[in-house]
């Protein structure tokens, strides 16, 4: 199981962009759809404190959405934050 988790929807352009960035970086990630799953969406909002998608975790560290993911890449800190987030070997649970 991957320690990088993306919660999103099929038709969200920001989810698609986040998937594209993770794939381009060669990151193995778990893609969890919240389409038509109001219970999971509610749990996601409670866990992340946000009501938008995507919501991304590196291990148990909440990264945020696509903007935050892109900012990590632009700042050159993506790899370090990824390593720190997955070091524990844990995965976020919702």
N, C-alpha and C positions, 0 to 999 in steps of 0.2 A: 504494500500500500504506500502511495506517495505521501510525503509530508507537506506537500503544497496542495492546498485545496482552494478551488474557485467555485463559489456559489453564484449562479447566474441564470439567465433565461436564453432561449434559443434565438430570439430576434433582437436582442439588445445590442446596438452597435458598440457600446463600450465593453460588453462581455466578449464580443467577437475580437475587438482590438486587444484585449487582455490575453485572450487565448493565443492570438497571433504572436504577441510579444513573448509569452512563455514558451511557445513552440519554437520560435526563432532562436531563443537562448538555449534550446535543448533541455528544457526543464520538464521532468515527468510530473504531471499534476493530476489530481482527481477533480473532475468536472461534475459538479452536482447541480442538476437542474431543479429550480424551484417553480417551474411552469406548472400552473394548476395545482399547486400544493400549498394551500393557505396555512396549514399547520406548520410546515417547515419554514415558510416565509415569516410567520410570526416568531418562531424560535430564532431565526436568523436576525431579525430586527432586534430582539431582546439581547442576543449575544454581541452583535456588532454596534448597536446603538444607532444604526443607520437604516433607512428604508429604501435604499437604492441598490442596484446591482451593477457590476459584480461586487462581491465582497470576497477578499482574498486573504488567506492565512499562509504564513510560512511556519510550519509546525503549529505551535499554539500562539504565535505572535500575529496579531491582526495587522495586516498591511493597510487595508482600506480598499478603495476601488481602483479603477484603471488610472485615474490621475496620479494617485500616490505611487502606483506601480511604475508608471512612466517616469515620474520624478526621480525615483530611485535609480532608474537606468540613466537618465540624463545627468544625475549628480555623480555617477560612477560608484555608487554605494550598493547597487543591486546585489552583487555577488556576496559581499560581506554580510548584508542583512539576511540574505537567503541562508548562508552558512550558519549564522547565529540562530536563526529561527528553527532550523531543522536539526541542530546539534543534539537536542535532547532526545530525539527519536520519537517524540510524541506528535500526535495529529489532533487538530481541533475536533471537538465533538459538539454537536448542536443538539 
